[in-house]
Amino acid sequence: MHLQLNKKEIAGIKRLCTLSEKKGVLVPALLNIIYKKKWFKLFIPKEQGGLALNIMDALQLEEQLAYIDGSLGWTVTLCSGANFFAGFMDQQKTGKLFYANNVCFGGSGAATGIAKQTKDGYVVTGRWKYATGAPHLTHFTANCVIHQNGKPVLKEDGTALIRSFYFKKHEVKLYNDWQAMGLKATASRSFSITKRKVKEERSFIIDHTHVTLEHPVYRYPFLPFAETTLAVNTLGMTNHLLDEASIAFKQKKLNPAALQQANAALQKARQEIDKMRNAFYTIVEQSWNELIRNKHIAQKTIRQISKISRQLVKLCRTHAAIVYPYCGLAATAETSELNRVFRDLFTGSQHALLTYDQY
């Protein structure tokens, strides 16, 4: 899957990304491009105005966007990932919701809310951190622990029952608390809800047994879906950093010995990352083929995806940290593209999903 952008279009998008970084939010002109290209609707069915991509094509597109700009790639990834929840919602109740050109879901995966069951729905209270793209979201998603008669509802295994909910923008309170060093234009915001009554259809479960749309992408398990989409963002940003570093080496006019050392570090980074990138996409393609062939993905394959997603992110972080110091003092200027890529990379790769081993 290619972005289908020419050099002029990419240059224009990069200028808008630089402006977005300064503004701390994706500017309207950039959002208009995203809407036109349907990048927030990567997984929405074509009959609802989406692209209906398979996992491989989506990951490659997200990697390319993250290469252009970290905030752009991250916002598209998180928002298209939240729009993905369309496949688990009551299609009759949502109606034409996802047909809208600018529909954009986003929110939090942390179960930091409580939903008290009522006769016809729930009463929800909670606060959640860092919904990516908050200023342009049309709906917010949040996970809640289900309560009944003042106590958590437990599943058969003894753990608390958690369900996902979505809310209209006017129903949530936003907090402008995104103070991270990078991914500034993602405009992430915490949000809260207090005693909001919602009907049953506002709740959904992200699980293959609760799929409401036919496209096979909705049967792709959500954990590897999330792991891989975040991993390719780190990959795209790292390859951008390496290319910017190569330019910086030439501009610094290093002496031959220093240049040789810097280029050796750069070459090693490229070779090792490319090798793991190929291995990563190989196992992802295998998983997709398994899904199409067998209607499910083997647990062994899912564990392999978790493992290599984390290994890829760790390798990217390691090489970025090795190469960056060779770029000199100029790379520390916040106005430089190299510095922005570094800050974005080491902000996005802090995501807990990719930091701790799950396998």
Buried (B, 14 or more C-beta within 10 A) or exposed (E): BEBEBEEEEBEBBBEBBBBBBEEBBBBEEBBEBBBEBBBBBBBBBEEBBBBBBBBBBBBBBBBBBBBBBBBBBBBBBBBBBBBBBBBBBBEEEBEEBBBEEEBBBBBBBBBBBBBBBEEEBBBBBBBBBBBBBBBBBBBBBBBBBBBEEEEBBEEEEEEBBBBBBBBEBEBBEBBEEBEBEBBBBBBBBBBBBEEBEBEBEBBBEBEBEEBBBEBBBBBBBBBBBBBBBBBBBBBBBBBBBBBBBBEBBEEBEBEEEEBEEBBEBBEEBBEBBEEBBEBBBEBBBBBBEBBEEEEBBEEEBBEBBBBBBBBBBBBBBBBBEEBBEBBBEEBEEEEBBBBBBBBBBBBBBEBEBBEEEEE
